Amino acid sequence: MLVFLLVVGVVEGAAPTAVLARFGLPGSSSAVTGLLSHLAVAAVAGLVWGVLYGSLLRRTRLPAWLLGAGYGLALYVSATIFVIGATGLADFASWALLTAHLLYGTTLGLLSRSTV
């Protein structure tokens, strides 16, 4: 997800450090803070996915990649409601954030299915 958004930001003309700073805490312009914040959030989201998939979702007949895409969509909706307005992520186009979250969720689903 981060790589995709970095590419989108650079294509739009932003420096990579400026793109990374968008992920940081409000008021921070540090690329390192942005990178670490994003990795921490992604790790927690991945842990939540692991618990959900391991305990509930793998018993369904739906493909793991589709469940993961649904999880990515849920993350996008949650981020839109609770996070994006308070951070620099509002600088990204909605389509870019949606695509990044769908890629993240789908990847989680594909990786989960191959480990079960």
VEXZA-153414 format. One record per residue (C-alpha): x, y, z; residue number from 1. Coordinates in nm, 4 decimals. Each point is the difference from the previous one (the first is absolute). Layout:
// residues N
((X,Y,Z),NUM),
...
***
This chain:
// residues 116
((0.0000,0.0000,0.0000),1),
((0.2760,0.2418,0.0952),2),
((0.1963,-0.0660,-0.3182),3),
((-0.3098,0.0573,-0.2135),4),
((-0.0749,0.3316,0.1736),5),
((0.3652,0.1054,-0.0285),6),
((-0.0149,-0.0591,-0.3749),7),
((-0.3285,0.1923,-0.0280),8),
((0.1461,0.2901,0.2001),9),
((0.3168,0.0151,-0.2076),10),
((-0.1973,-0.0178,-0.3256),11),
((-0.2062,0.2929,0.1291),12),
((0.3242,0.1935,0.0499),13),
((0.0641,-0.0386,0.3745),14),
((0.3379,-0.0958,0.1408),15),
((0.0142,-0.3450,0.1632),16),
((0.0789,0.1556,0.3393),17),
((-0.3035,0.2280,-0.0297),18),
((-0.2190,-0.2991,-0.0833),19),
((0.1305,-0.1935,0.3013),20),
((-0.0613,0.3008,0.2259),21),
((-0.3722,-0.0155,-0.0904),22),
((-0.0258,-0.3217,0.2011),23),
((0.1260,0.1606,0.3199),24),
((-0.1756,0.1459,0.2953),25),
((-0.1854,0.3284,-0.0449),26),
((0.2454,0.2886,0.0060),27),
((0.3020,-0.2175,-0.0765),28),
((0.1899,0.0406,-0.3243),29),
((0.2497,-0.2782,0.0648),30),
((0.0314,-0.2720,-0.2634),31),
((0.1365,-0.2389,0.2643),32),
((-0.2993,0.0596,0.2293),33),
((-0.2323,-0.0506,-0.2948),34),
((0.1670,-0.3239,-0.1030),35),
((0.0053,-0.1421,0.3535),36),
((-0.3603,0.1052,0.0642),37),
((-0.1170,-0.1682,-0.3171),38),
((0.1930,-0.3202,0.0700),39),
((-0.1431,-0.0151,0.3532),40),
((-0.3578,0.0438,-0.1240),41),
((0.0559,-0.2603,-0.2734),42),
((0.1393,-0.2456,0.2559),43),
((-0.3040,0.0406,0.2258),44),
((-0.2358,-0.0367,-0.2976),45),
((0.1874,-0.3137,-0.1034),46),
((-0.0316,-0.1439,0.3518),47),
((-0.3739,0.0701,0.0043),48),
((-0.0313,-0.1712,-0.3393),49),
((0.1919,-0.3016,0.1285),50),
((-0.2309,-0.0395,0.2976),51),
((-0.3134,0.0457,-0.2120),52),
((0.1148,-0.2330,-0.2730),53),
((0.1403,-0.2638,0.2305),54),
((-0.3032,-0.0178,0.2254),55),
((-0.2952,0.0750,-0.2280),56),
((0.0569,0.0769,-0.3633),57),
((0.1919,-0.3040,-0.1186),58),
((-0.3080,-0.2123,0.0687),59),
((-0.1993,0.1773,-0.2720),60),
((-0.0255,-0.1132,-0.3592),61),
((0.1061,0.3380,-0.1348),62),
((0.3509,0.0273,-0.1456),63),
((0.2574,0.1434,0.2398),64),
((0.0964,0.2757,-0.2464),65),
((-0.3638,0.1177,-0.0117),66),
((-0.0247,0.0028,0.3793),67),
((0.3239,0.1963,0.0072),68),
((-0.1339,0.2506,-0.2528),69),
((-0.3061,0.0439,0.2219),70),
((0.2287,0.0585,0.2966),71),
((0.1947,0.2584,-0.2011),72),
((-0.3269,0.1746,-0.0858),73),
((-0.0955,0.0022,0.3695),74),
((0.3400,0.1517,0.0835),75),
((-0.0518,0.2678,-0.2654),76),
((-0.3446,0.0907,0.1345),77),
((0.1346,0.0104,0.3570),78),
((0.2947,0.2132,-0.1053),79),
((-0.2280,0.2356,-0.1911),80),
((-0.2215,0.0502,0.3028),81),
((0.2591,0.0156,0.2777),82),
((0.3481,0.0746,-0.1362),83),
((0.0302,0.1671,-0.3379),84),
((-0.1384,0.3410,0.0956),85),
((0.2365,0.0275,0.2966),86),
((0.3175,-0.0827,-0.1941),87),
((0.1721,0.0862,-0.3252),88),
((-0.1630,-0.2987,-0.1659),89),
((-0.2729,0.2314,-0.1219),90),
((0.2578,0.1167,-0.2558),91),
((-0.0417,-0.3315,-0.1839),92),
((-0.2801,-0.0514,-0.2480),93),
((-0.2788,-0.2249,0.1314),94),
((0.0558,-0.2500,-0.2817),95),
((0.3653,-0.0373,0.1007),96),
((-0.0819,-0.0678,0.3649),97),
((-0.2765,-0.2436,-0.0923),98),
((0.2268,-0.1852,-0.2425),99),
((0.2808,-0.0172,0.2566),100),
((-0.2296,-0.1451,0.2671),101),
((-0.1475,-0.2513,-0.2432),102),
((0.3513,-0.1096,-0.1009),103),
((0.0991,-0.0346,0.3653),104),
((-0.3066,-0.2061,0.0881),105),
((0.0231,-0.2185,-0.3081),106),
((0.3671,-0.0668,0.0719),107),
((-0.0834,-0.0971,0.3583),108),
((-0.2637,-0.2392,-0.1301),109),
((0.2318,-0.1574,-0.2549),110),
((0.2796,-0.0429,0.2527),111),
((-0.2371,-0.1418,0.2613),112),
((-0.1394,-0.2570,-0.2353),113),
((0.3433,-0.1252,-0.0946),114),
((0.1015,-0.0508,0.3662),115),
((-0.3043,-0.2003,0.1127),116),
***
